[in-house]
Amino acid sequence: MLIVMSFRSLEGPFCRDCGLSVFRKLTADTLIQGWYGYLSLLITPITVLINLARRGKVAHLAQPTGGGQPMDPGPPLLARPTAIIGIFMPLILILVIVLVNVAR
């Protein structure tokens, strides 16, 4: 992952609950997994901002209908441990780099 980036997306017709579930899961995954490559340090914040901009479209999707069981949206994005840790990941990486350089 240091050299090659990975992009994930899910396509399909989503109801509001399913779309919100996918948005929260993929954005939380991006926040925790997206910082480990050289270019990823720049691309991850852009990807998260794009996801947040598209969140408005998800909110306007149709409500679930009787066609099947909708996905559970789960806790809000900022209530997920992976998202919280992921938000602080760049700071943690910078701190580690500084500490390694100071220890030399």
CNS distance restraints for C-alpha pairs under 8 A (distance, minus, plus):
assign (resid   1 and name CA) (resid   5 and name CA) 5.95 0.50 0.50
assign (resid   1 and name CA) (resid   6 and name CA) 7.64 0.50 0.50
assign (resid   1 and name CA) (resid  36 and name CA) 6.45 0.50 0.50
assign (resid   1 and name CA) (resid  37 and name CA) 6.03 0.50 0.50
assign (resid   2 and name CA) (resid  36 and name CA) 5.66 0.50 0.50
assign (resid   2 and name CA) (resid  37 and name CA) 4.01 0.50 0.50
assign (resid   2 and name CA) (resid  38 and name CA) 6.61 0.50 0.50
assign (resid   3 and name CA) (resid  37 and name CA) 6.00 0.50 0.50
assign (resid   3 and name CA) (resid  38 and name CA) 7.28 0.50 0.50
assign (resid   4 and name CA) (resid  37 and name CA) 7.46 0.50 0.50
assign (resid   5 and name CA) (resid  37 and name CA) 7.16 0.50 0.50
assign (resid   5 and name CA) (resid  40 and name CA) 7.08 0.50 0.50
assign (resid   8 and name CA) (resid  26 and name CA) 7.77 0.50 0.50
assign (resid   9 and name CA) (resid  26 and name CA) 7.69 0.50 0.50
assign (resid  10 and name CA) (resid  22 and name CA) 7.66 0.50 0.50
assign (resid  14 and name CA) (resid  18 and name CA) 5.57 0.50 0.50
assign (resid  14 and name CA) (resid  19 and name CA) 5.31 0.50 0.50
assign (resid  14 and name CA) (resid  61 and name CA) 7.46 0.50 0.50
assign (resid  15 and name CA) (resid  19 and name CA) 5.98 0.50 0.50
assign (resid  15 and name CA) (resid  61 and name CA) 5.76 0.50 0.50
assign (resid  15 and name CA) (resid  62 and name CA) 5.38 0.50 0.50
assign (resid  15 and name CA) (resid  63 and name CA) 5.69 0.50 0.50
assign (resid  15 and name CA) (resid  64 and name CA) 5.26 0.50 0.50
assign (resid  15 and name CA) (resid  70 and name CA) 7.48 0.50 0.50
assign (resid  16 and name CA) (resid  20 and name CA) 6.00 0.50 0.50
assign (resid  16 and name CA) (resid  58 and name CA) 6.00 0.50 0.50
assign (resid  16 and name CA) (resid  59 and name CA) 6.22 0.50 0.50
assign (resid  16 and name CA) (resid  60 and name CA) 7.08 0.50 0.50
assign (resid  16 and name CA) (resid  61 and name CA) 4.74 0.50 0.50
assign (resid  16 and name CA) (resid  62 and name CA) 5.63 0.50 0.50
assign (resid  16 and name CA) (resid  63 and name CA) 5.43 0.50 0.50
assign (resid  16 and name CA) (resid  64 and name CA) 6.62 0.50 0.50
assign (resid  17 and name CA) (resid  21 and name CA) 6.12 0.50 0.50
assign (resid  17 and name CA) (resid  63 and name CA) 7.20 0.50 0.50
assign (resid  17 and name CA) (resid  64 and name CA) 6.79 0.50 0.50
assign (resid  17 and name CA) (resid  70 and name CA) 6.24 0.50 0.50
assign (resid  17 and name CA) (resid  71 and name CA) 6.10 0.50 0.50
assign (resid  17 and name CA) (resid  72 and name CA) 6.58 0.50 0.50
assign (resid  17 and name CA) (resid  73 and name CA) 5.61 0.50 0.50
assign (resid  18 and name CA) (resid  22 and name CA) 6.22 0.50 0.50
assign (resid  18 and name CA) (resid  70 and name CA) 5.83 0.50 0.50
assign (resid  18 and name CA) (resid  71 and name CA) 4.88 0.50 0.50
assign (resid  18 and name CA) (resid  72 and name CA) 7.05 0.50 0.50
assign (resid  18 and name CA) (resid  73 and name CA) 6.61 0.50 0.50
assign (resid  19 and name CA) (resid  23 and name CA) 6.02 0.50 0.50
assign (resid  19 and name CA) (resid  58 and name CA) 5.77 0.50 0.50
assign (resid  19 and name CA) (resid  61 and name CA) 7.83 0.50 0.50
assign (resid  20 and name CA) (resid  24 and name CA) 6.07 0.50 0.50
assign (resid  20 and name CA) (resid  55 and name CA) 7.82 0.50 0.50
assign (resid  20 and name CA) (resid  58 and name CA) 6.28 0.50 0.50
assign (resid  20 and name CA) (resid  59 and name CA) 7.46 0.50 0.50
assign (resid  20 and name CA) (resid  73 and name CA) 5.57 0.50 0.50
assign (resid  21 and name CA) (resid  25 and name CA) 6.14 0.50 0.50
assign (resid  21 and name CA) (resid  71 and name CA) 6.48 0.50 0.50
assign (resid  21 and name CA) (resid  72 and name CA) 6.30 0.50 0.50
assign (resid  21 and name CA) (resid  73 and name CA) 3.93 0.50 0.50
assign (resid  21 and name CA) (resid  74 and name CA) 6.58 0.50 0.50
assign (resid  22 and name CA) (resid  26 and name CA) 5.97 0.50 0.50
assign (resid  22 and name CA) (resid  73 and name CA) 7.74 0.50 0.50
assign (resid  23 and name CA) (resid  27 and name CA) 5.92 0.50 0.50
assign (resid  23 and name CA) (resid  51 and name CA) 7.33 0.50 0.50
assign (resid  23 and name CA) (resid  55 and name CA) 7.19 0.50 0.50
assign (resid  24 and name CA) (resid  28 and name CA) 5.97 0.50 0.50
assign (resid  24 and name CA) (resid  73 and name CA) 7.49 0.50 0.50
assign (resid  24 and name CA) (resid  76 and name CA) 7.08 0.50 0.50
assign (resid  24 and name CA) (resid  77 and name CA) 5.41 0.50 0.50
assign (resid  25 and name CA) (resid  29 and name CA) 6.11 0.50 0.50
assign (resid  26 and name CA) (resid  30 and name CA) 6.06 0.50 0.50
assign (resid  27 and name CA) (resid  31 and name CA) 6.22 0.50 0.50
assign (resid  27 and name CA) (resid  48 and name CA) 6.45 0.50 0.50
assign (resid  27 and name CA) (resid  51 and name CA) 6.87 0.50 0.50
assign (resid  27 and name CA) (resid  77 and name CA) 7.74 0.50 0.50
assign (resid  27 and name CA) (resid  83 and name CA) 7.67 0.50 0.50
assign (resid  28 and name CA) (resid  32 and name CA) 6.40 0.50 0.50
assign (resid  28 and name CA) (resid  77 and name CA) 6.64 0.50 0.50
assign (resid  28 and name CA) (resid  80 and name CA) 7.36 0.50 0.50
assign (resid  28 and name CA) (resid  82 and name CA) 5.86 0.50 0.50
assign (resid  28 and name CA) (resid  83 and name CA) 4.55 0.50 0.50
assign (resid  28 and name CA) (resid  86 and name CA) 7.40 0.50 0.50
assign (resid  29 and name CA) (resid  33 and name CA) 5.80 0.50 0.50
assign (resid  29 and name CA) (resid  34 and name CA) 7.62 0.50 0.50
assign (resid  29 and name CA) (resid  82 and name CA) 7.02 0.50 0.50
assign (resid  29 and name CA) (resid  83 and name CA) 7.31 0.50 0.50
assign (resid  30 and name CA) (resid  34 and name CA) 4.90 0.50 0.50
assign (resid  30 and name CA) (resid  44 and name CA) 6.98 0.50 0.50
assign (resid  30 and name CA) (resid  48 and name CA) 7.30 0.50 0.50
assign (resid  30 and name CA) (resid  86 and name CA) 7.87 0.50 0.50
assign (resid  31 and name CA) (resid  35 and name CA) 7.50 0.50 0.50
assign (resid  31 and name CA) (resid  44 and name CA) 7.36 0.50 0.50
assign (resid  31 and name CA) (resid  48 and name CA) 7.52 0.50 0.50
assign (resid  31 and name CA) (resid  82 and name CA) 7.26 0.50 0.50
assign (resid  31 and name CA) (resid  83 and name CA) 5.63 0.50 0.50
assign (resid  31 and name CA) (resid  85 and name CA) 7.85 0.50 0.50
assign (resid  31 and name CA) (resid  86 and name CA) 4.30 0.50 0.50
assign (resid  31 and name CA) (resid  87 and name CA) 6.13 0.50 0.50
assign (resid  31 and name CA) (resid  89 and name CA) 7.98 0.50 0.50
assign (resid  32 and name CA) (resid  82 and name CA) 5.74 0.50 0.50
assign (resid  32 and name CA) (resid  83 and name CA) 6.32 0.50 0.50
assign (resid  32 and name CA) (resid  85 and name CA) 6.59 0.50 0.50
assign (resid  32 and name CA) (resid  86 and name CA) 4.03 0.50 0.50
assign (resid  32 and name CA) (resid  87 and name CA) 7.59 0.50 0.50
assign (resid  32 and name CA) (resid  89 and name CA) 7.22 0.50 0.50
assign (resid  33 and name CA) (resid  86 and name CA) 7.49 0.50 0.50
assign (resid  34 and name CA) (resid  40 and name CA) 6.10 0.50 0.50
assign (resid  34 and name CA) (resid  41 and name CA) 7.46 0.50 0.50
assign (resid  34 and name CA) (resid  44 and name CA) 5.52 0.50 0.50
assign (resid  35 and name CA) (resid  40 and name CA) 5.49 0.50 0.50
assign (resid  35 and name CA) (resid  41 and name CA) 5.19 0.50 0.50
assign (resid  35 and name CA) (resid  44 and name CA) 6.55 0.50 0.50
assign (resid  35 and name CA) (resid  89 and name CA) 7.20 0.50 0.50
assign (resid  35 and name CA) (resid  90 and name CA) 6.94 0.50 0.50
assign (resid  36 and name CA) (resid  40 and name CA) 6.45 0.50 0.50
assign (resid  36 and name CA) (resid  41 and name CA) 7.12 0.50 0.50
assign (resid  37 and name CA) (resid  41 and name CA) 6.44 0.50 0.50
assign (resid  38 and name CA) (resid  42 and name CA) 7.83 0.50 0.50
assign (resid  39 and name CA) (resid  43 and name CA) 6.22 0.50 0.50
assign (resid  40 and name CA) (resid  44 and name CA) 5.46 0.50 0.50
assign (resid  41 and name CA) (resid  45 and name CA) 7.47 0.50 0.50
assign (resid  41 and name CA) (resid  90 and name CA) 7.86 0.50 0.50
assign (resid  42 and name CA) (resid  46 and name CA) 7.04 0.50 0.50
assign (resid  43 and name CA) (resid  47 and name CA) 6.08 0.50 0.50
assign (resid  44 and name CA) (resid  48 and name CA) 6.18 0.50 0.50
assign (resid  45 and name CA) (resid  49 and name CA) 6.17 0.50 0.50
assign (resid  46 and name CA) (resid  50 and name CA) 6.19 0.50 0.50
assign (resid  47 and name CA) (resid  51 and name CA) 6.17 0.50 0.50
assign (resid  48 and name CA) (resid  52 and name CA) 6.16 0.50 0.50
assign (resid  49 and name CA) (resid  53 and name CA) 6.17 0.50 0.50
assign (resid  50 and name CA) (resid  54 and name CA) 6.25 0.50 0.50
assign (resid  51 and name CA) (resid  55 and name CA) 6.18 0.50 0.50
assign (resid  52 and name CA) (resid  56 and name CA) 7.57 0.50 0.50
assign (resid  54 and name CA) (resid  58 and name CA) 6.77 0.50 0.50
assign (resid  55 and name CA) (resid  59 and name CA) 6.42 0.50 0.50
assign (resid  56 and name CA) (resid  60 and name CA) 6.69 0.50 0.50
assign (resid  57 and name CA) (resid  61 and name CA) 6.69 0.50 0.50
assign (resid  64 and name CA) (resid  70 and name CA) 6.33 0.50 0.50
assign (resid  75 and name CA) (resid  79 and name CA) 5.90 0.50 0.50
assign (resid  75 and name CA) (resid  80 and name CA) 6.54 0.50 0.50
assign (resid  76 and name CA) (resid  80 and name CA) 6.81 0.50 0.50
assign (resid  77 and name CA) (resid  83 and name CA) 6.48 0.50 0.50
assign (resid  78 and name CA) (resid  83 and name CA) 6.07 0.50 0.50
assign (resid  78 and name CA) (resid  84 and name CA) 6.17 0.50 0.50
assign (resid  79 and name CA) (resid  83 and name CA) 7.60 0.50 0.50
assign (resid  79 and name CA) (resid  84 and name CA) 7.40 0.50 0.50
assign (resid  80 and name CA) (resid  84 and name CA) 6.43 0.50 0.50
assign (resid  81 and name CA) (resid  85 and name CA) 6.09 0.50 0.50
assign (resid  82 and name CA) (resid  86 and name CA) 5.85 0.50 0.50
assign (resid  83 and name CA) (resid  87 and name CA) 6.08 0.50 0.50
assign (resid  84 and name CA) (resid  88 and name CA) 6.75 0.50 0.50
assign (resid  85 and name CA) (resid  89 and name CA) 6.13 0.50 0.50
assign (resid  86 and name CA) (resid  90 and name CA) 7.87 0.50 0.50
assign (resid  88 and name CA) (resid  92 and name CA) 6.23 0.50 0.50
assign (resid  89 and name CA) (resid  93 and name CA) 6.10 0.50 0.50
assign (resid  90 and name CA) (resid  94 and name CA) 6.17 0.50 0.50
assign (resid  91 and name CA) (resid  95 and name CA) 6.06 0.50 0.50
assign (resid  92 and name CA) (resid  96 and name CA) 6.16 0.50 0.50
assign (resid  93 and name CA) (resid  97 and name CA) 6.24 0.50 0.50
assign (resid  94 and name CA) (resid  98 and name CA) 6.15 0.50 0.50
assign (resid  95 and name CA) (resid  99 and name CA) 6.07 0.50 0.50
assign (resid  96 and name CA) (resid 100 and name CA) 6.06 0.50 0.50
assign (resid  97 and name CA) (resid 101 and name CA) 6.21 0.50 0.50
assign (resid  98 and name CA) (resid 102 and name CA) 6.04 0.50 0.50
assign (resid  99 and name CA) (resid 103 and name CA) 6.02 0.50 0.50
assign (resid 100 and name CA) (resid 104 and name CA) 6.62 0.50 0.50
